[in-house]
Amino acid sequence: MTTNLNQHGFDGPVAWDTPGSRRALRLWTARHLARSVGWVALWWAAVYVTVLLPVAAVVPMVLVLVTIGIIALLALGRMAMGWRMWRILRVYPWRQQPGAVRITKGKDAVFVLPDPDSPEKTASLRASSGLFRTWRHEALKGYDEELWYAGDPRFACVVAKPGLSGLGYLAQPTAYNHRTSPRRKGLSPEARRRARAIGARVAD
């Protein structure tokens, strides 16, 4: 199968049917599952050590347990993103965009992508710096290749480096957060249909 990654809009086969997409998502899932299991195992190991320590050493170990617990919960929470990534890959085609990854003064990675309904316009998705933000580190290393992405940057996207490595997930706050107002204007009927197909919030 050949895929024209330079198209705009929604034309072309969905990303899930593109060779390599399913393997890339399986690898992403396996890597994050292993990371989550590792943090949970470390937390239980820390609990075991805490039980064996003298009472005077328990207080500092409680701080260690809380820290490891928070990291473990964050890692487990990221596993839920795999479900959203799967839905996006089954709805949108892959696209290619050069020079899309930029870094703010706050060291966040910003992905500037064309609006599917109006390619002359752009929409930006932000990946905040912090734990598990692999794309932030890639961008800081001077990443200047084209970006592969599937999705609608007005809602959510799966991003990857060429060859479908470094898979990542990005979403607008308005796409899934019920405390924000959903997007209403500038959406074609097809854009609305696909956004709803991935579970994103769209105003009537």
C-alpha positions in Angstrom: 0.0 0.0 0.0 1.2 3.5 -0.8 0.2 6.4 1.3 0.5 10.1 0.2 1.5 11.7 3.4 1.6 15.1 1.8 -2.2 15.3 1.2 -4.4 17.6 3.3 -7.8 17.1 4.7 -9.1 13.7 5.4 -8.4 11.9 2.1 -6.6 8.6 2.0 -6.6 5.3 3.9 -6.9 5.5 7.7 -3.6 5.2 9.6 -4.6 1.9 11.1 -4.5 0.3 7.6 -1.0 1.7 6.9 1.8 -0.8 7.3 3.6 -0.4 10.5 0.9 1.5 12.5 -0.3 -1.5 14.4 3.2 -2.6 15.3 4.1 0.9 16.4 1.1 1.0 18.8 1.8 -2.4 20.1 5.4 -1.3 20.9 4.1 1.9 22.6 1.7 -0.2 24.7 4.4 -2.7 25.7 6.9 0.0 26.6 4.5 1.9 28.8 3.1 -1.3 30.3 6.6 -2.4 31.3 7.3 1.1 32.7 4.1 1.0 34.7 4.8 -2.5 36.1 8.3 -1.4 37.0 7.1 1.6 39.0 4.5 -0.5 40.8 7.0 -3.2 41.6 9.4 -0.5 42.9 6.6 0.8 45.2 6.0 -2.6 46.7 9.7 -3.1 47.2 9.9 0.2 49.0 7.0 -0.8 51.2 8.8 -4.0 52.1 12.0 -2.1 53.0 10.0 0.4 55.1 8.5 -2.4 57.2 12.0 -3.7 57.9 13.5 -0.3 58.9 13.6 1.2 62.4 10.8 3.5 63.4 13.1 6.6 63.1 13.6 5.8 59.4 9.9 5.4 58.5 9.1 9.0 58.1 11.6 9.7 55.3 10.6 6.5 53.7 6.9 7.6 53.7 8.0 10.5 51.5 9.8 8.1 49.2 6.6 5.9 49.0 4.4 8.9 48.2 6.8 10.1 45.4 7.0 6.6 43.8 3.3 6.2 44.2 2.5 9.4 42.3 4.9 8.4 39.5 3.4 5.0 39.3 -0.1 6.5 39.1 1.0 8.8 36.3 2.5 5.9 34.4 -0.6 3.9 34.8 -2.7 6.9 33.7 -0.8 7.1 30.5 -1.8 3.6 29.6 -5.3 4.9 29.1 -4.0 7.1 26.2 -3.4 3.9 24.2 -7.2 3.6 23.8 -7.5 7.1 22.4 -4.5 6.6 20.1 -6.1 3.4 18.8 -9.4 5.3 18.0 -7.5 8.1 16.3 -5.5 5.7 14.1 -8.8 4.0 13.0 -10.4 7.3 12.0 -7.7 9.6 10.5 -5.0 9.1 7.8 -1.3 9.8 8.3 -0.1 13.2 7.2 3.4 14.7 7.0 4.5 18.1 8.1 8.0 19.6 8.0 9.2 22.0 10.7 6.2 21.3 12.9 8.0 20.8 16.2 9.0 23.9 18.1 10.2 24.7 21.7 8.9 27.5 23.9 10.9 29.4 26.4 9.3 27.3 29.1 10.9 24.2 27.3 7.5 22.9 26.2 7.2 21.2 22.8 4.6 22.8 20.5 3.3 21.0 17.4 2.1 23.4 14.7 -0.1 21.6 12.2 -2.5 22.7 9.4 -6.2 22.9 9.9 -7.8 20.0 7.9 -10.6 22.2 6.7 -8.4 25.2 5.8 -4.8 24.1 5.2 -3.6 27.7 5.0 -4.5 28.0 8.7 -2.8 26.2 11.6 -3.6 24.8 15.0 -1.1 24.2 17.8 -0.9 21.3 20.2 1.3 21.6 23.3 3.3 18.9 25.1 4.3 20.3 28.5 7.8 19.5 29.7 8.1 17.0 32.5 8.0 13.3 33.2 7.5 10.9 30.2 7.6 13.7 27.7 9.8 12.0 25.1 9.0 14.4 22.3 10.2 17.4 24.4 13.7 15.7 24.6 13.7 14.9 20.9 12.9 18.5 20.0 15.5 19.9 22.3 18.1 17.8 20.5 17.4 19.9 17.4 14.8 17.7 15.7 14.1 19.2 12.3 12.7 16.3 10.2 9.2 16.1 9.1 6.5 15.1 11.6 4.1 12.3 10.9 0.7 12.8 12.5 -2.8 11.3 12.3 -5.8 13.3 13.7 -7.2 16.7 13.7 -5.0 19.3 15.6 -8.2 21.1 16.7 -9.0 18.0 18.8 -6.3 15.3 19.2 -3.5 13.7 17.2 -1.1 10.8 17.3 2.4 12.0 16.3 5.5 10.1 15.2 8.9 10.5 13.7 9.3 9.2 10.1 9.0 5.5 10.1 6.5 5.5 12.9 9.0 5.7 15.8 8.6 7.8 18.9 4.8 7.5 18.9 3.0 10.1 21.0 -0.4 11.5 21.8 -1.5 15.1 22.0 -4.9 16.6 22.7 -6.5 20.0 23.0 -7.9 20.8 26.5 -11.4 21.3 24.9 -11.5 17.9 23.3 -12.1 15.8 26.4 -12.3 18.1 29.4 -15.9 18.7 30.4 -14.9 21.8 32.4 -14.1 23.6 29.1 -16.4 24.7 26.2 -16.2 22.3 23.2 -15.2 23.6 19.8 -18.1 25.0 17.8 -17.0 27.1 14.9 -15.0 26.4 11.7 -15.8 22.7 11.5 -16.9 20.9 8.4 -19.5 18.1 8.7 -16.7 15.6 8.0 -14.5 17.1 10.7 -17.4 16.9 13.2 -18.1 13.3 12.3 -14.5 12.2 12.7 -14.1 14.1 16.0 -17.1 12.4 17.4 -15.8 9.1 16.2 -12.8 9.4 18.5 -14.9 10.5 21.4 -13.9 14.2 21.3 -16.4 16.8 22.4 -18.0 18.9 19.6 -20.6 21.6 20.1 -23.9 21.2 18.1 
